[in-house]
Amino acid sequence: MKIIELLVVLFLIFILAKFYTGGFQDKKSSEIITQKRIYIESQEKLKKAKETMEEEYKKYEKTD
């Protein structure tokens, strides 16, 4: 179940990252920079979550 939960979290982070980076062309450049920073942070969190998911999967495989 943990693997499924991690996949759902990764999917939600991906959607939020896409939401924050799309459709803000009419705003000030400082706001665009803020959105890019949020996107980069989201990508880093996604990478960490993916690594955690892979570790949990390896542990789960060993128990089966």
mmCIF file as Biopython writes it, N, C-alpha, C and O atoms, coordinates in Angstrom:
data_model
#
loop_
_atom_site.group_PDB
_atom_site.id
_atom_site.type_symbol
_atom_site.label_atom_id
_atom_site.label_alt_id
_atom_site.label_comp_id
_atom_site.label_asym_id
_atom_site.label_entity_id
_atom_site.label_seq_id
_atom_site.pdbx_PDB_ins_code
_atom_site.Cartn_x
_atom_site.Cartn_y
_atom_site.Cartn_z
_atom_site.occupancy
_atom_site.B_iso_or_equiv
_atom_site.auth_seq_id
_atom_site.auth_asym_id
_atom_site.pdbx_PDB_model_num
ATOM 1   N N  . MET A ? 1  ? 0.813  -1.190  0.000   1.0 0.0 1  A 1 
ATOM 2   C CA . MET A ? 1  ? 0.000  0.000   0.000   1.0 0.0 1  A 1 
ATOM 3   C C  . MET A ? 1  ? 0.860  1.259   0.000   1.0 0.0 1  A 1 
ATOM 4   O O  . MET A ? 1  ? 0.477  2.272   -0.584  1.0 0.0 1  A 1 
ATOM 5   N N  . LYS A ? 2  ? 2.005  1.202   0.643   1.0 0.0 2  A 1 
ATOM 6   C CA . LYS A ? 2  ? 2.855  2.377   0.698   1.0 0.0 2  A 1 
ATOM 7   C C  . LYS A ? 2  ? 3.318  2.801   -0.686  1.0 0.0 2  A 1 
ATOM 8   O O  . LYS A ? 2  ? 3.466  3.992   -0.961  1.0 0.0 2  A 1 
ATOM 9   N N  . ILE A ? 3  ? 3.542  1.841   -1.542  1.0 0.0 3  A 1 
ATOM 10  C CA . ILE A ? 3  ? 3.996  2.148   -2.897  1.0 0.0 3  A 1 
ATOM 11  C C  . ILE A ? 3  ? 2.908  2.920   -3.635  1.0 0.0 3  A 1 
ATOM 12  O O  . ILE A ? 3  ? 3.197  3.900   -4.321  1.0 0.0 3  A 1 
ATOM 13  N N  . ILE A ? 4  ? 1.678  2.490   -3.500  1.0 0.0 4  A 1 
ATOM 14  C CA . ILE A ? 4  ? 0.567  3.174   -4.156  1.0 0.0 4  A 1 
ATOM 15  C C  . ILE A ? 4  ? 0.416  4.587   -3.603  1.0 0.0 4  A 1 
ATOM 16  O O  . ILE A ? 4  ? 0.197  5.535   -4.357  1.0 0.0 4  A 1 
ATOM 17  N N  . GLU A ? 5  ? 0.534  4.722   -2.286  1.0 0.0 5  A 1 
ATOM 18  C CA . GLU A ? 5  ? 0.428  6.042   -1.672  1.0 0.0 5  A 1 
ATOM 19  C C  . GLU A ? 5  ? 1.541  6.959   -2.161  1.0 0.0 5  A 1 
ATOM 20  O O  . GLU A ? 5  ? 1.293  8.133   -2.436  1.0 0.0 5  A 1 
ATOM 21  N N  . LEU A ? 6  ? 2.758  6.446   -2.275  1.0 0.0 6  A 1 
ATOM 22  C CA . LEU A ? 6  ? 3.863  7.259   -2.779  1.0 0.0 6  A 1 
ATOM 23  C C  . LEU A ? 6  ? 3.631  7.660   -4.231  1.0 0.0 6  A 1 
ATOM 24  O O  . LEU A ? 6  ? 3.945  8.787   -4.615  1.0 0.0 6  A 1 
ATOM 25  N N  . LEU A ? 7  ? 3.092  6.770   -5.033  1.0 0.0 7  A 1 
ATOM 26  C CA . LEU A ? 7  ? 2.793  7.109   -6.426  1.0 0.0 7  A 1 
ATOM 27  C C  . LEU A ? 7  ? 1.744  8.215   -6.505  1.0 0.0 7  A 1 
ATOM 28  O O  . LEU A ? 7  ? 1.852  9.111   -7.342  1.0 0.0 7  A 1 
ATOM 29  N N  . VAL A ? 8  ? 0.748  8.160   -5.655  1.0 0.0 8  A 1 
ATOM 30  C CA . VAL A ? 8  ? -0.282 9.208   -5.639  1.0 0.0 8  A 1 
ATOM 31  C C  . VAL A ? 8  ? 0.339  10.543  -5.257  1.0 0.0 8  A 1 
ATOM 32  O O  . VAL A ? 8  ? 0.034  11.564  -5.873  1.0 0.0 8  A 1 
ATOM 33  N N  . VAL A ? 9  ? 1.205  10.549  -4.249  1.0 0.0 9  A 1 
ATOM 34  C CA . VAL A ? 9  ? 1.872  11.783  -3.826  1.0 0.0 9  A 1 
ATOM 35  C C  . VAL A ? 9  ? 2.741  12.339  -4.956  1.0 0.0 9  A 1 
ATOM 36  O O  . VAL A ? 9  ? 2.735  13.543  -5.213  1.0 0.0 9  A 1 
ATOM 37  N N  . LEU A ? 10 ? 3.481  11.468  -5.623  1.0 0.0 10 A 1 
ATOM 38  C CA . LEU A ? 10 ? 4.302  11.919  -6.746  1.0 0.0 10 A 1 
ATOM 39  C C  . LEU A ? 10 ? 3.446  12.528  -7.846  1.0 0.0 10 A 1 
ATOM 40  O O  . LEU A ? 10 ? 3.815  13.550  -8.424  1.0 0.0 10 A 1 
ATOM 41  N N  . PHE A ? 11 ? 2.318  11.918  -8.137  1.0 0.0 11 A 1 
ATOM 42  C CA . PHE A ? 11 ? 1.417  12.429  -9.167  1.0 0.0 11 A 1 
ATOM 43  C C  . PHE A ? 11 ? 0.883  13.803  -8.777  1.0 0.0 11 A 1 
ATOM 44  O O  . PHE A ? 11 ? 0.817  14.699  -9.619  1.0 0.0 11 A 1 
ATOM 45  N N  . LEU A ? 12 ? 0.501  13.982  -7.513  1.0 0.0 12 A 1 
ATOM 46  C CA . LEU A ? 12 ? -0.017 15.269  -7.065  1.0 0.0 12 A 1 
ATOM 47  C C  . LEU A ? 12 ? 1.054  16.351  -7.116  1.0 0.0 12 A 1 
ATOM 48  O O  . LEU A ? 12 ? 0.766  17.486  -7.496  1.0 0.0 12 A 1 
ATOM 49  N N  . ILE A ? 13 ? 2.277  16.019  -6.740  1.0 0.0 13 A 1 
ATOM 50  C CA . ILE A ? 13 ? 3.377  16.977  -6.818  1.0 0.0 13 A 1 
ATOM 51  C C  . ILE A ? 13 ? 3.613  17.378  -8.270  1.0 0.0 13 A 1 
ATOM 52  O O  . ILE A ? 13 ? 3.843  18.551  -8.562  1.0 0.0 13 A 1 
ATOM 53  N N  . PHE A ? 14 ? 3.558  16.412  -9.174  1.0 0.0 14 A 1 
ATOM 54  C CA . PHE A ? 14 ? 3.751  16.700  -10.592 1.0 0.0 14 A 1 
ATOM 55  C C  . PHE A ? 14 ? 2.668  17.649  -11.098 1.0 0.0 14 A 1 
ATOM 56  O O  . PHE A ? 14 ? 2.974  18.600  -11.818 1.0 0.0 14 A 1 
ATOM 57  N N  . ILE A ? 15 ? 1.421  17.411  -10.738 1.0 0.0 15 A 1 
ATOM 58  C CA . ILE A ? 15 ? 0.324  18.285  -11.177 1.0 0.0 15 A 1 
ATOM 59  C C  . ILE A ? 15 ? 0.500  19.693  -10.612 1.0 0.0 15 A 1 
ATOM 60  O O  . ILE A ? 15 ? 0.307  20.676  -11.328 1.0 0.0 15 A 1 
ATOM 61  N N  . LEU A ? 16 ? 0.864  19.795  -9.341  1.0 0.0 16 A 1 
ATOM 62  C CA . LEU A ? 16 ? 1.082  21.117  -8.745  1.0 0.0 16 A 1 
ATOM 63  C C  . LEU A ? 16 ? 2.228  21.853  -9.432  1.0 0.0 16 A 1 
ATOM 64  O O  . LEU A ? 16 ? 2.142  23.058  -9.666  1.0 0.0 16 A 1 
ATOM 65  N N  . ALA A ? 17 ? 3.285  21.142  -9.751  1.0 0.0 17 A 1 
ATOM 66  C CA . ALA A ? 17 ? 4.414  21.763  -10.436 1.0 0.0 17 A 1 
ATOM 67  C C  . ALA A ? 17 ? 3.979  22.284  -11.807 1.0 0.0 17 A 1 
ATOM 68  O O  . ALA A ? 17 ? 4.363  23.388  -12.194 1.0 0.0 17 A 1 
ATOM 69  N N  . LYS A ? 18 ? 3.198  21.521  -12.533 1.0 0.0 18 A 1 
ATOM 70  C CA . LYS A ? 18 ? 2.702  21.967  -13.836 1.0 0.0 18 A 1 
ATOM 71  C C  . LYS A ? 18 ? 1.766  23.160  -13.685 1.0 0.0 18 A 1 
ATOM 72  O O  . LYS A ? 18 ? 1.793  24.077  -14.506 1.0 0.0 18 A 1 
ATOM 73  N N  . PHE A ? 19 ? 0.944  23.157  -12.649 1.0 0.0 19 A 1 
ATOM 74  C CA . PHE A ? 19 ? 0.017  24.262  -12.415 1.0 0.0 19 A 1 
ATOM 75  C C  . PHE A ? 19 ? 0.779  25.555  -12.133 1.0 0.0 19 A 1 
ATOM 76  O O  . PHE A ? 19 ? 0.444  26.610  -12.671 1.0 0.0 19 A 1 
ATOM 77  N N  . TYR A ? 20 ? 1.811  25.466  -11.283 1.0 0.0 20 A 1 
ATOM 78  C CA . TYR A ? 20 ? 2.562  26.657  -10.912 1.0 0.0 20 A 1 
ATOM 79  C C  . TYR A ? 20 ? 3.383  27.223  -12.066 1.0 0.0 20 A 1 
ATOM 80  O O  . TYR A ? 20 ? 3.652  28.424  -12.085 1.0 0.0 20 A 1 
ATOM 81  N N  . THR A ? 21 ? 3.784  26.406  -13.015 1.0 0.0 21 A 1 
ATOM 82  C CA . THR A ? 21 ? 4.645  26.886  -14.090 1.0 0.0 21 A 1 
ATOM 83  C C  . THR A ? 21 ? 3.885  27.294  -15.338 1.0 0.0 21 A 1 
ATOM 84  O O  . THR A ? 21 ? 4.473  27.931  -16.213 1.0 0.0 21 A 1 
ATOM 85  N N  . GLY A ? 22 ? 2.625  26.965  -15.462 1.0 0.0 22 A 1 
ATOM 86  C CA . GLY A ? 22 ? 1.896  27.264  -16.690 1.0 0.0 22 A 1 
ATOM 87  C C  . GLY A ? 22 ? 0.958  28.447  -16.565 1.0 0.0 22 A 1 
ATOM 88  O O  . GLY A ? 22 ? 0.321  28.634  -15.528 1.0 0.0 22 A 1 
ATOM 89  N N  . GLY A ? 23 ? 0.870  29.250  -17.620 1.0 0.0 23 A 1 
ATOM 90  C CA . GLY A ? 23 ? -0.126 30.290  -17.715 1.0 0.0 23 A 1 
ATOM 91  C C  . GLY A ? 23 ? 0.130  31.556  -16.930 1.0 0.0 23 A 1 
ATOM 92  O O  . GLY A ? 23 ? -0.819 32.263  -16.593 1.0 0.0 23 A 1 
ATOM 93  N N  . PHE A ? 24 ? 1.367  31.865  -16.628 1.0 0.0 24 A 1 
ATOM 94  C CA . PHE A ? 24 ? 1.648  33.085  -15.872 1.0 0.0 24 A 1 
ATOM 95  C C  . PHE A ? 24 ? 2.453  34.093  -16.698 1.0 0.0 24 A 1 
ATOM 96  O O  . PHE A ? 24 ? 3.236  34.855  -16.130 1.0 0.0 24 A 1 
ATOM 97  N N  . GLN A ? 25 ? 2.281  34.115  -18.010 1.0 0.0 25 A 1 
ATOM 98  C CA . GLN A ? 25 ? 3.098  34.993  -18.838 1.0 0.0 25 A 1 
ATOM 99  C C  . GLN A ? 25 ? 2.745  36.472  -18.672 1.0 0.0 25 A 1 
ATOM 100 O O  . GLN A ? 25 ? 3.592  37.327  -18.928 1.0 0.0 25 A 1 
ATOM 101 N N  . ASP A ? 26 ? 1.525  36.797  -18.254 1.0 0.0 26 A 1 
ATOM 102 C CA . ASP A ? 26 ? 1.112  38.189  -18.143 1.0 0.0 26 A 1 
ATOM 103 C C  . ASP A ? 26 ? 1.495  38.828  -16.805 1.0 0.0 26 A 1 
ATOM 104 O O  . ASP A ? 26 ? 1.191  40.001  -16.586 1.0 0.0 26 A 1 
ATOM 105 N N  . LYS A ? 27 ? 2.138  38.107  -15.925 1.0 0.0 27 A 1 
ATOM 106 C CA . LYS A ? 27 ? 2.507  38.645  -14.618 1.0 0.0 27 A 1 
ATOM 107 C C  . LYS A ? 27 ? 3.914  39.243  -14.667 1.0 0.0 27 A 1 
ATOM 108 O O  . LYS A ? 27 ? 4.643  39.093  -15.648 1.0 0.0 27 A 1 
ATOM 109 N N  . LYS A ? 28 ? 4.272  39.927  -13.570 1.0 0.0 28 A 1 
ATOM 110 C CA . LYS A ? 28 ? 5.583  40.560  -13.469 1.0 0.0 28 A 1 
ATOM 111 C C  . LYS A ? 28 ? 6.700  39.521  -13.460 1.0 0.0 28 A 1 
ATOM 112 O O  . LYS A ? 28 ? 6.486  38.363  -13.104 1.0 0.0 28 A 1 
ATOM 113 N N  . SER A ? 29 ? 7.888  39.953  -13.856 1.0 0.0 29 A 1 
ATOM 114 C CA . SER A ? 29 ? 9.012  39.015  -13.946 1.0 0.0 29 A 1 
ATOM 115 C C  . SER A ? 29 ? 9.395  38.446  -12.582 1.0 0.0 29 A 1 
ATOM 116 O O  . SER A ? 29 ? 9.843  37.303  -12.495 1.0 0.0 29 A 1 
ATOM 117 N N  . SER A ? 30 ? 9.225  39.228  -11.519 1.0 0.0 30 A 1 
ATOM 118 C CA . SER A ? 30 ? 9.552  38.699  -10.186 1.0 0.0 30 A 1 
ATOM 119 C C  . SER A ? 30 ? 8.631  37.544  -9.811  1.0 0.0 30 A 1 
ATOM 120 O O  . SER A ? 30 ? 9.059  36.597  -9.151  1.0 0.0 30 A 1 
ATOM 121 N N  . GLU A ? 31 ? 7.377  37.618  -10.225 1.0 0.0 31 A 1 
ATOM 122 C CA . GLU A ? 31 ? 6.448  36.530  -9.945  1.0 0.0 31 A 1 
ATOM 123 C C  . GLU A ? 31 ? 6.799  35.306  -10.774 1.0 0.0 31 A 1 
ATOM 124 O O  . GLU A ? 31 ? 6.650  34.178  -10.305 1.0 0.0 31 A 1 
ATOM 125 N N  . ILE A ? 32 ? 7.265  35.515  -12.004 1.0 0.0 32 A 1 
ATOM 126 C CA . ILE A ? 32 ? 7.674  34.399  -12.854 1.0 0.0 32 A 1 
ATOM 127 C C  . ILE A ? 32 ? 8.887  33.704  -12.242 1.0 0.0 32 A 1 
ATOM 128 O O  . ILE A ? 32 ? 8.974  32.476  -12.245 1.0 0.0 32 A 1 
ATOM 129 N N  . ILE A ? 33 ? 9.820  34.494  -11.718 1.0 0.0 33 A 1 
ATOM 130 C CA . ILE A ? 33 ? 10.993 33.915  -11.055 1.0 0.0 33 A 1 
ATOM 131 C C  . ILE A ? 33 ? 10.556 33.092  -9.848  1.0 0.0 33 A 1 
ATOM 132 O O  . ILE A ? 33 ? 11.092 32.011  -9.603  1.0 0.0 33 A 1 
ATOM 133 N N  . THR A ? 34 ? 9.585  33.600  -9.096  1.0 0.0 34 A 1 
ATOM 134 C CA . THR A ? 34 ? 9.065  32.864  -7.943  1.0 0.0 34 A 1 
ATOM 135 C C  . THR A ? 34 ? 8.455  31.545  -8.389  1.0 0.0 34 A 1 
ATOM 136 O O  . THR A ? 34 ? 8.656  30.515  -7.746  1.0 0.0 34 A 1 
ATOM 137 N N  . GLN A ? 35 ? 7.712  31.573  -9.485  1.0 0.0 35 A 1 
ATOM 138 C CA . GLN A ? 35 ? 7.095  30.348  -9.987  1.0 0.0 35 A 1 
ATOM 139 C C  . GLN A ? 35 ? 8.153  29.346  -10.436 1.0 0.0 35 A 1 
ATOM 140 O O  . GLN A ? 35 ? 8.000  28.145  -10.218 1.0 0.0 35 A 1 
ATOM 141 N N  . LYS A ? 36 ? 9.223  29.829  -11.061 1.0 0.0 36 A 1 
ATOM 142 C CA . LYS A ? 36 ? 10.306 28.926  -11.471 1.0 0.0 36 A 1 
ATOM 143 C C  . LYS A ? 36 ? 10.977 28.306  -10.260 1.0 0.0 36 A 1 
ATOM 144 O O  . LYS A ? 36 ? 11.343 27.131  -10.282 1.0 0.0 36 A 1 
ATOM 145 N N  . ARG A ? 37 ? 11.139 29.088  -9.207  1.0 0.0 37 A 1 
ATOM 146 C CA . ARG A ? 37 ? 11.735 28.564  -7.973  1.0 0.0 37 A 1 
ATOM 147 C C  . ARG A ? 37 ? 10.847 27.478  -7.379  1.0 0.0 37 A 1 
ATOM 148 O O  . ARG A ? 37 ? 11.345 26.441  -6.941  1.0 0.0 37 A 1 
ATOM 149 N N  . ILE A ? 38 ? 9.544  27.707  -7.361  1.0 0.0 38 A 1 
ATOM 150 C CA . ILE A ? 38 ? 8.600  26.704  -6.857  1.0 0.0 38 A 1 
ATOM 151 C C  . ILE A ? 38 ? 8.688  25.436  -7.691  1.0 0.0 38 A 1 
ATOM 152 O O  . ILE A ? 38 ? 8.649  24.327  -7.157  1.0 0.0 38 A 1 
ATOM 153 N N  . TYR A ? 39 ? 8.808  25.607  -9.011  1.0 0.0 39 A 1 
ATOM 154 C CA . TYR A ? 39 ? 8.912  24.442  -9.901  1.0 0.0 39 A 1 
ATOM 155 C C  . TYR A ? 39 ? 10.182 23.644  -9.602  1.0 0.0 39 A 1 
ATOM 156 O O  . TYR A ? 39 ? 10.148 22.416  -9.537  1.0 0.0 39 A 1 
ATOM 157 N N  . ILE A ? 40 ? 11.292 24.345  -9.423  1.0 0.0 40 A 1 
ATOM 158 C CA . ILE A ? 40 ? 12.553 23.660  -9.137  1.0 0.0 40 A 1 
ATOM 159 C C  . ILE A ? 40 ? 12.461 22.923  -7.805  1.0 0.0 40 A 1 
ATOM 160 O O  . ILE A ? 40 ? 12.916 21.785  -7.689  1.0 0.0 40 A 1 
ATOM 161 N N  . GLU A ? 41 ? 11.871 23.572  -6.796  1.0 0.0 41 A 1 
ATOM 162 C CA . GLU A ? 41 ? 11.707 22.909  -5.498  1.0 0.0 41 A 1 
ATOM 163 C C  . GLU A ? 41 ? 10.805 21.686  -5.621  1.0 0.0 41 A 1 
ATOM 164 O O  . GLU A ? 41 ? 11.056 20.656  -4.994  1.0 0.0 41 A 1 
ATOM 165 N N  . SER A ? 42 ? 9.760  21.802  -6.428  1.0 0.0 42 A 1 
ATOM 166 C CA . SER A ? 42 ? 8.854  20.669  -6.628  1.0 0.0 42 A 1 
ATOM 167 C C  . SER A ? 42 ? 9.577  19.515  -7.308  1.0 0.0 42 A 1 
ATOM 168 O O  . SER A ? 42 ? 9.359  18.353  -6.962  1.0 0.0 42 A 1 
ATOM 169 N N  . GLN A ? 43 ? 10.436 19.829  -8.273  1.0 0.0 43 A 1 
ATOM 170 C CA . GLN A ? 43 ? 11.188 18.784  -8.953  1.0 0.0 43 A 1 
ATOM 171 C C  . GLN A ? 43 ? 12.142 18.087  -7.988  1.0 0.0 43 A 1 
ATOM 172 O O  . GLN A ? 43 ? 12.320 16.871  -8.054  1.0 0.0 43 A 1 
ATOM 173 N N  . GLU A ? 44 ? 12.760 18.866  -7.086  1.0 0.0 44 A 1 
ATOM 174 C CA . GLU A ? 44 ? 13.653 18.260  -6.097  1.0 0.0 44 A 1 
ATOM 175 C C  . GLU A ? 44 ? 12.874 17.344  -5.150  1.0 0.0 44 A 1 
ATOM 176 O O  . GLU A ? 44 ? 13.336 16.254  -4.814  1.0 0.0 44 A 1 
ATOM 177 N N  . LYS A ? 45 ? 11.688 17.793  -4.722  1.0 0.0 45 A 1 
ATOM 178 C CA . LYS A ? 45 ? 10.854 16.962  -3.852  1.0 0.0 45 A 1 
ATOM 179 C C  . LYS A ? 45 ? 10.407 15.707  -4.581  1.0 0.0 45 A 1 
ATOM 180 O O  . LYS A ? 45 ? 10.344 14.627  -3.994  1.0 0.0 45 A 1 
ATOM 181 N N  . LEU A ? 46 ? 10.096 15.853  -5.861  1.0 0.0 46 A 1 
ATOM 182 C CA . LEU A ? 46 ? 9.692  14.706  -6.665  1.0 0.0 46 A 1 
ATOM 183 C C  . LEU A ? 46 ? 10.828 13.692  -6.762  1.0 0.0 46 A 1 
ATOM 184 O O  . LEU A ? 46 ? 10.600 12.486  -6.670  1.0 0.0 46 A 1 
ATOM 185 N N  . LYS A ? 47 ? 12.045 14.181  -6.947  1.0 0.0 47 A 1 
ATOM 186 C CA . LYS A ? 47 ? 13.203 13.292  -7.040  1.0 0.0 47 A 1 
ATOM 187 C C  . LYS A ? 47 ? 13.426 12.550  -5.715  1.0 0.0 47 A 1 
ATOM 188 O O  . LYS A ? 47 ? 13.687 11.347  -5.708  1.0 0.0 47 A 1 
ATOM 189 N N  . LYS A ? 48 ? 13.320 13.282  -4.592  1.0 0.0 48 A 1 
ATOM 190 C CA . LYS A ? 48 ? 13.492 12.651  -3.288  1.0 0.0 48 A 1 
ATOM 191 C C  . LYS A ? 48 ? 12.396 11.620  -3.026  1.0 0.0 48 A 1 
ATOM 192 O O  . LYS A ? 48 ? 12.660 10.540  -2.497  1.0 0.0 48 A 1 
ATOM 193 N N  . ALA A ? 49 ? 11.168 11.963  -3.402  1.0 0.0 49 A 1 
ATOM 194 C CA . ALA A ? 49 ? 10.049 11.032  -3.206  1.0 0.0 49 A 1 
ATOM 195 C C  . ALA A ? 49 ? 10.229 9.781   -4.055  1.0 0.0 49 A 1 
ATOM 196 O O  . ALA A ? 49 ? 9.911  8.674   -3.620  1.0 0.0 49 A 1 
ATOM 197 N N  . LYS A ? 50 ? 10.738 9.964   -5.265  1.0 0.0 50 A 1 
ATOM 198 C CA . LYS A ? 50 ? 10.971 8.817   -6.146  1.0 0.0 50 A 1 
ATOM 199 C C  . LYS A ? 50 ? 12.039 7.895   -5.549  1.0 0.0 50 A 1 
ATOM 200 O O  . LYS A ? 50 ? 11.893 6.673   -5.560  1.0 0.0 50 A 1 
ATOM 201 N N  . GLU A ? 51 ? 13.115 8.497   -5.028  1.0 0.0 51 A 1 
ATOM 202 C CA . GLU A ? 51 ? 14.166 7.697   -4.407  1.0 0.0 51 A 1 
ATOM 203 C C  . GLU A ? 51 ? 13.623 6.943   -3.194  1.0 0.0 51 A 1 
ATOM 204 O O  . GLU A ? 51 ? 13.942 5.772   -2.993  1.0 0.0 51 A 1 
ATOM 205 N N  . THR A ? 52 ? 12.807 7.615   -2.392  1.0 0.0 52 A 1 
ATOM 206 C CA . THR A ? 52 ? 12.213 6.972   -1.226  1.0 0.0 52 A 1 
ATOM 207 C C  . THR A ? 52 ? 11.307 5.826   -1.653  1.0 0.0 52 A 1 
ATOM 208 O O  . THR A ? 52 ? 11.312 4.759   -1.040  1.0 0.0 52 A 1 
ATOM 209 N N  . MET A ? 53 ? 10.533 6.053   -2.706  1.0 0.0 53 A 1 
ATOM 210 C CA . MET A ? 53 ? 9.643  5.017   -3.206  1.0 0.0 53 A 1 
ATOM 211 C C  . MET A ? 53 ? 10.437 3.800   -3.669  1.0 0.0 53 A 1 
ATOM 212 O O  . MET A ? 53 ? 10.050 2.663   -3.396  1.0 0.0 53 A 1 
ATOM 213 N N  . GLU A ? 54 ? 11.542 4.036   -4.365  1.0 0.0 54 A 1 
ATOM 214 C CA . GLU A ? 54 ? 12.367 2.929   -4.834  1.0 0.0 54 A 1 
ATOM 215 C C  . GLU A ? 54 ? 12.955 2.149   -3.661  1.0 0.0 54 A 1 
ATOM 216 O O  . GLU A ? 54 ? 13.008 0.919   -3.699  1.0 0.0 54 A 1 
ATOM 217 N N  . GLU A ? 55 ? 13.402 2.862   -2.608  1.0 0.0 55 A 1 
ATOM 218 C CA . GLU A ? 55 ? 13.935 2.188   -1.428  1.0 0.0 55 A 1 
ATOM 219 C C  . GLU A ? 55 ? 12.860 1.351   -0.745  1.0 0.0 55 A 1 
ATOM 220 O O  . GLU A ? 55 ? 13.112 0.213   -0.347  1.0 0.0 55 A 1 
ATOM 221 N N  . GLU A ? 56 ? 11.658 1.917   -0.608  1.0 0.0 56 A 1 
ATOM 222 C CA . GLU A ? 56 ? 10.559 1.182   0.012   1.0 0.0 56 A 1 
ATOM 223 C C  . GLU A ? 56 ? 10.192 -0.042  -0.821  1.0 0.0 56 A 1 
ATOM 224 O O  . GLU A ? 56 ? 9.883  -1.103  -0.278  1.0 0.0 56 A 1 
ATOM 225 N N  . TYR A ? 57 ? 10.229 0.112   -2.127  1.0 0.0 57 A 1 
ATOM 226 C CA . TYR A ? 57 ? 9.908  -1.008  -3.009  1.0 0.0 57 A 1 
ATOM 227 C C  . TYR A ? 57 ? 10.923 -2.131  -2.843  1.0 0.0 57 A 1 
ATOM 228 O O  . TYR A ? 57 ? 10.561 -3.307  -2.816  1.0 0.0 57 A 1 
ATOM 229 N N  . LYS A ? 58 ? 12.210 -1.755  -2.731  1.0 0.0 58 A 1 
ATOM 230 C CA . LYS A ? 58 ? 13.246 -2.776  -2.522  1.0 0.0 58 A 1 
ATOM 231 C C  . LYS A ? 58 ? 13.030 -3.508  -1.201  1.0 0.0 58 A 1 
ATOM 232 O O  . LYS A ? 58 ? 13.190 -4.727  -1.134  1.0 0.0 58 A 1 
ATOM 233 N N  . LYS A ? 59 ? 12.668 -2.776  -0.153  1.0 0.0 59 A 1 
ATOM 234 C CA . LYS A ? 59 ? 12.389 -3.398  1.142   1.0 0.0 59 A 1 
ATOM 235 C C  . LYS A ? 59 ? 11.182 -4.322  1.030   1.0 0.0 59 A 1 
ATOM 236 O O  . LYS A ? 59 ? 11.165 -5.416  1.594   1.0 0.0 59 A 1 
ATOM 237 N N  . TYR A ? 60 ? 10.185 -3.867  0.300   1.0 0.0 60 A 1 
ATOM 238 C CA . TYR A ? 60 ? 8.958  -4.646  0.139   1.0 0.0 60 A 1 
ATOM 239 C C  . TYR A ? 60 ? 9.236  -5.925  -0.650  1.0 0.0 60 A 1 
ATOM 240 O O  . TYR A ? 60 ? 8.683  -6.981  -0.344  1.0 0.0 60 A 1 
ATOM 241 N N  . GLU A ? 61 ? 10.096 -5.822  -1.667  1.0 0.0 61 A 1 
ATOM 242 C CA . GLU A ? 61 ? 10.460 -7.002  -2.465  1.0 0.0 61 A 1 
ATOM 243 C C  . GLU A ? 61 ? 11.185 -8.036  -1.607  1.0 0.0 61 A 1 
ATOM 244 O O  . GLU A ? 61 ? 10.964 -9.237  -1.760  1.0 0.0 61 A 1 
ATOM 245 N N  . LYS A ? 62 ? 12.044 -7.573  -0.709  1.0 0.0 62 A 1 
ATOM 246 C CA . LYS A ? 62 ? 12.825 -8.493  0.121   1.0 0.0 62 A 1 
ATOM 247 C C  . LYS A ? 62 ? 11.934 -9.267  1.086   1.0 0.0 62 A 1 
ATOM 248 O O  . LYS A ? 62 ? 12.227 -10.418 1.411   1.0 0.0 62 A 1 
ATOM 249 N N  . THR A ? 63 ? 10.852 -8.649  1.545   1.0 0.0 63 A 1 
ATOM 250 C CA . THR A ? 63 ? 9.972  -9.321  2.497   1.0 0.0 63 A 1 
ATOM 251 C C  . THR A ? 63 ? 9.088  -10.361 1.830   1.0 0.0 63 A 1 
ATOM 252 O O  . THR A ? 63 ? 8.589  -11.264 2.501   1.0 0.0 63 A 1 
ATOM 253 N N  . ASP A ? 64 ? 8.886  -10.253 0.527   1.0 0.0 64 A 1 
ATOM 254 C CA . ASP A ? 64 ? 8.022  -11.225 -0.170  1.0 0.0 64 A 1 
ATOM 255 C C  . ASP A ? 64 ? 8.739  -12.477 -0.533  1.0 0.0 64 A 1 
ATOM 256 O O  . ASP A ? 64 ? 8.144  -13.381 -1.120  1.0 0.0 64 A 1 
#
